[in-house]
Amino acid sequence: MIETVKQDVRFFYIIHGTIPEIMPNVAFRRVDKAEQYARKLLKCPYCERRLSYMDADTRVELYRHPVHVHVHCQFYMKCAYCNSEVGINIV
């Protein structure tokens, strides 16, 4: 039953901050394990797997809307595992 509900809706994130893996002007550098664990994990709402990492102080909001309603997003990320698209708006 959960799968049918996820097919009828689309998801988008509103992110207050930066995502180093996506933003081309932000340098993404290698860090040690302690700093890696301090990051937030942005997950795919369809399959619950990793989309991207971000800073620990970044605020993230997830919204859903019906498929027939068009919501303007800055860009879309495609999940590498389930190939579904998730909208991203960075504020």
C-alpha positions as CSV (number, residue, x, y, z in Angstrom):
1,M,0.0,0.0,0.0
2,I,2.9,2.4,0.7
3,E,4.2,1.9,-2.9
4,T,0.9,3.0,-4.4
5,V,0.9,6.2,-2.3
6,K,4.5,7.0,-3.4
7,Q,3.5,6.6,-7.1
8,D,0.8,9.2,-6.8
9,V,3.0,11.9,-5.2
10,R,6.2,13.7,-6.0
11,F,8.7,15.1,-3.4
12,F,10.9,18.1,-3.2
13,Y,13.4,19.4,-0.6
14,I,13.9,23.0,0.5
15,I,17.4,23.4,1.8
16,H,18.6,26.4,3.9
17,G,22.3,26.3,3.3
18,T,24.7,24.7,0.8
19,I,25.4,21.2,-0.5
20,P,29.1,20.9,-1.3
21,E,28.6,18.0,-3.8
22,I,26.1,20.0,-5.9
23,M,27.2,23.7,-5.7
24,P,30.0,24.3,-8.2
25,N,31.4,27.3,-6.4
26,V,32.0,25.4,-3.1
27,A,35.2,23.4,-2.8
28,F,34.5,19.9,-1.6
29,R,37.5,18.6,0.3
30,R,38.4,15.3,1.9
31,V,37.9,15.2,5.6
32,D,38.6,12.8,8.4
33,K,36.1,10.3,9.7
34,A,35.0,12.4,12.7
35,E,34.0,15.3,10.5
36,Q,32.2,13.0,8.0
37,Y,30.0,11.7,10.8
38,A,29.0,15.3,11.7
39,R,27.4,15.7,8.3
40,K,23.7,15.3,7.5
41,L,22.6,12.8,5.0
42,L,20.0,13.7,2.3
43,K,18.0,10.6,1.6
44,C,15.8,9.7,-1.4
45,P,12.1,9.7,-0.1
46,Y,11.2,6.8,-2.4
47,C,13.9,4.2,-1.6
48,E,15.5,5.7,1.6
49,R,19.0,5.6,0.2
50,R,21.6,8.4,0.0
51,L,21.3,11.3,-2.4
52,S,23.9,13.6,-1.0
53,Y,25.7,14.8,2.1
54,M,25.5,18.3,3.6
55,D,26.8,20.3,6.5
56,A,25.4,19.5,10.0
57,D,24.0,23.0,10.5
58,T,22.0,23.0,7.2
59,R,18.2,23.0,7.7
60,V,16.2,20.7,5.4
61,E,12.5,20.5,4.8
62,L,10.8,17.7,2.7
63,Y,7.5,18.4,1.0
64,R,5.2,16.3,-1.1
65,H,2.6,17.2,-3.7
66,P,0.3,15.3,-6.1
67,V,1.7,14.3,-9.5
68,H,-0.7,16.5,-11.5
69,V,0.4,19.7,-9.6
70,H,3.5,21.3,-11.0
71,V,5.9,22.8,-8.5
72,H,8.8,24.9,-9.8
73,C,12.2,23.6,-8.4
74,Q,15.6,25.0,-9.1
75,F,16.9,21.5,-10.2
76,Y,16.1,17.9,-9.9
77,M,18.4,15.1,-8.5
78,K,18.0,11.6,-9.9
79,C,18.5,8.8,-7.4
80,A,21.2,6.4,-8.5
81,Y,19.3,3.4,-7.1
82,C,15.6,3.8,-8.0
83,N,16.0,6.4,-10.8
84,S,13.3,8.6,-9.3
85,E,13.6,12.4,-9.5
86,V,13.5,14.6,-6.4
87,G,13.2,18.4,-6.7
88,I,15.7,20.7,-4.9
89,N,15.3,24.3,-3.9
90,I,18.2,26.0,-2.2
91,V,17.4,29.1,-0.1
